[in-house]
Amino acid sequence: MASFGPNAVDIISSVGRPVGSMSLIRCRPGWVRKLPPLRDRPRELPLLATRFLKEACERAGQPAPRLSAATMGVLSAHSWPGNVRELKNAMEYAAATSNGPILEPSSLPESLREARNSGEQADTEPAPRPFRPISEELRELERQRMLEALETTGGVQTRAAQLIGMPLRTFVFKARQYQLSQRSRAPRS
């Protein structure tokens, strides 16, 4: 049989017997991907918490409750030094202690609730902002940029439109739409 080198996986010989994850890691170290810690991925926290809670409830044979906003606040405020494993354990605890269709902070482990109450997380990043429709955010940004351009040009719409790279007709239309005031014009005599 031909030798494939120390990092090769001999697929033919592994058919019919389970290959452990550690043997795959030893064989192909390039396949290992490092993920940043959970505290650096705050947007994944609700998804992971919901999934772990659902899995724990399924194992217990009970319906999975929804996470309340207060519960998400407690989870978001925690720094997760135990990473995903700590979150999974917290959701298993919550599944065992919860009663009702909504999971409240009282069902979380005491260590999570105490951290929120003691202000331990003052030096960590704030919780992620809730999502808004992108169209609202774009309108807000566009209005703000138009207002800044008008202030910079002293209210001259032609120069403001050029400054932000918008056609003049579009600028005038949107200035009316956003109720942006034109510069006051001196009356002709």
C-alpha positions as CSV (number, residue, x, y, z in Angstrom):
1,M,0.0,0.0,0.0
2,A,1.3,3.5,-0.9
3,S,2.3,5.9,1.9
4,F,0.4,9.2,1.9
5,G,2.5,11.0,4.5
6,P,2.0,11.7,8.3
7,N,-0.9,14.2,7.8
8,A,-3.0,12.2,5.3
9,V,-6.2,10.4,6.2
10,D,-6.5,7.0,4.7
11,I,-10.2,7.1,3.8
12,I,-10.3,3.5,2.5
13,S,-9.1,2.1,5.8
14,S,-11.5,4.2,7.9
15,V,-14.6,3.0,6.1
16,G,-16.6,0.8,8.4
17,R,-15.1,2.1,11.7
18,P,-15.8,5.4,13.4
19,V,-13.1,8.0,13.2
20,G,-12.9,10.2,16.3
21,S,-12.6,13.9,16.1
22,M,-9.2,13.9,17.8
23,S,-7.8,11.6,15.2
24,L,-9.0,14.0,12.5
25,I,-7.4,16.9,14.3
26,R,-4.2,15.0,14.6
27,C,-4.3,14.1,10.9
28,R,-5.3,17.4,9.5
29,P,-4.3,20.3,11.8
30,G,-5.1,22.8,9.1
31,W,-8.8,21.9,9.5
32,V,-9.0,23.3,13.0
33,R,-10.7,26.7,13.0
34,K,-10.3,29.0,16.0
35,L,-13.4,31.0,16.9
36,P,-13.2,34.2,18.9
37,P,-14.6,34.0,22.5
38,L,-18.3,34.4,23.0
39,R,-17.9,37.8,24.6
40,D,-16.5,39.0,21.2
41,R,-19.6,37.7,19.3
42,P,-22.5,39.3,21.1
43,R,-24.9,39.0,18.2
44,E,-24.6,35.2,18.4
45,L,-25.7,35.1,22.0
46,P,-29.5,35.1,21.5
47,L,-29.2,32.4,18.8
48,L,-27.0,30.1,20.8
49,A,-29.0,30.6,24.0
50,T,-32.2,29.8,22.3
51,R,-30.7,26.7,20.6
52,F,-29.2,25.4,23.8
53,L,-32.4,26.0,25.8
54,K,-34.4,24.2,23.1
55,E,-32.1,21.2,23.1
56,A,-32.1,21.0,26.9
57,C,-35.9,21.2,27.0
58,E,-36.2,18.5,24.3
59,R,-34.0,16.2,26.4
60,A,-36.2,16.9,29.4
61,G,-39.4,16.3,27.4
62,Q,-40.8,19.7,27.9
63,P,-41.7,22.6,25.6
64,A,-39.0,25.3,25.3
65,P,-39.9,28.7,26.8
66,R,-39.1,32.0,25.0
67,L,-36.3,34.2,26.4
68,S,-37.7,37.4,28.0
69,A,-36.0,40.8,27.3
70,A,-34.9,40.9,30.9
71,T,-33.3,37.5,30.6
72,M,-31.5,38.6,27.4
73,G,-30.3,41.6,29.3
74,V,-28.8,39.4,32.0
75,L,-27.2,37.1,29.4
76,S,-25.8,40.1,27.4
77,A,-24.3,41.7,30.5
78,H,-22.3,38.6,31.4
79,S,-18.6,38.4,30.1
80,W,-18.8,34.6,29.5
81,P,-15.4,33.6,30.8
82,G,-16.4,29.9,30.4
83,N,-17.3,30.7,26.8
84,V,-20.0,28.6,25.0
85,R,-19.8,25.8,27.5
86,E,-20.8,28.1,30.3
87,L,-23.8,29.4,28.2
88,K,-24.8,25.8,27.5
89,N,-24.7,24.9,31.2
90,A,-26.7,28.0,32.1
91,M,-29.4,27.1,29.6
92,E,-29.5,23.5,30.9
93,Y,-30.0,24.9,34.4
94,A,-32.7,27.3,33.1
95,A,-34.5,24.5,31.4
96,A,-34.5,22.5,34.6
97,T,-35.7,25.4,36.8
98,S,-38.1,27.2,34.4
99,N,-41.8,27.0,34.6
100,G,-44.0,28.7,32.1
101,P,-43.8,29.8,28.5
102,I,-41.4,32.7,29.1
103,L,-37.9,32.2,30.7
104,E,-37.4,35.0,33.3
105,P,-34.0,35.9,34.9
106,S,-35.1,34.1,38.1
107,S,-34.6,30.8,36.2
108,L,-30.9,31.6,35.4
109,P,-28.0,30.5,37.6
110,E,-27.5,32.8,40.5
111,S,-23.9,33.7,39.4
112,L,-25.3,35.3,36.2
113,R,-27.9,37.3,38.1
114,E,-25.4,38.5,40.7
115,A,-22.9,39.7,38.1
116,R,-25.6,41.9,36.6
117,N,-26.7,43.3,40.0
118,S,-23.1,44.0,41.3
119,G,-22.1,46.0,38.2
120,E,-19.2,43.6,37.5
121,Q,-19.5,44.2,33.8
122,A,-18.8,47.9,33.7
123,D,-15.6,47.6,31.7
124,T,-17.1,45.3,29.0
125,E,-18.7,46.2,25.8
126,P,-22.3,47.3,25.9
127,A,-25.0,45.0,24.7
128,P,-25.6,45.0,20.9
129,R,-28.2,47.5,19.7
130,P,-31.5,46.0,18.6
131,F,-31.9,45.7,14.9
132,R,-33.9,48.2,12.9
133,P,-35.0,48.0,9.3
134,I,-32.0,49.0,7.1
135,S,-34.2,51.4,5.2
136,E,-34.7,53.5,8.4
137,E,-31.0,53.6,9.1
138,L,-30.2,54.6,5.5
139,R,-32.8,57.4,5.6
140,E,-31.4,58.6,8.9
141,L,-27.8,58.6,7.5
142,E,-28.8,60.3,4.3
143,R,-30.7,63.0,6.1
144,Q,-27.8,63.6,8.5
145,R,-25.2,63.8,5.6
146,M,-27.5,66.2,3.7
147,L,-27.8,68.4,6.8
148,E,-24.1,68.4,7.3
149,A,-23.5,69.3,3.7
150,L,-26.0,72.2,3.9
151,E,-24.3,73.5,7.0
152,T,-20.9,73.3,5.4
153,T,-22.0,75.2,2.3
154,G,-24.0,77.8,4.1
155,G,-27.3,76.4,2.9
156,V,-26.4,76.4,-0.8
157,Q,-28.1,73.3,-2.2
158,T,-26.1,73.1,-5.4
159,R,-22.8,73.0,-3.6
160,A,-24.2,70.7,-0.9
161,A,-25.4,68.2,-3.6
162,Q,-22.0,68.3,-5.2
163,L,-20.3,67.8,-1.9
164,I,-22.1,64.5,-1.2
165,G,-22.2,63.4,-4.9
166,M,-26.0,63.6,-5.3
167,P,-27.8,64.9,-8.3
168,L,-29.2,68.4,-7.6
169,R,-32.8,67.3,-8.5
170,T,-32.6,64.4,-6.1
171,F,-31.1,66.6,-3.4
172,V,-33.9,69.2,-3.7
173,F,-36.6,66.5,-3.7
174,K,-35.1,64.8,-0.6
175,A,-34.5,68.1,1.1
176,R,-38.2,68.8,0.9
177,Q,-39.0,65.2,1.9
178,Y,-36.8,65.5,5.0
179,Q,-38.0,69.0,5.7
180,L,-34.5,70.5,5.6
181,S,-34.5,74.2,5.5
182,Q,-32.9,76.2,2.8
183,R,-30.6,79.1,3.6
184,S,-32.5,82.2,4.1
185,R,-32.4,84.4,1.0
186,A,-32.1,88.1,1.2
187,P,-35.1,89.8,-0.4
188,R,-34.5,91.5,-3.7
189,S,-34.9,95.3,-3.8
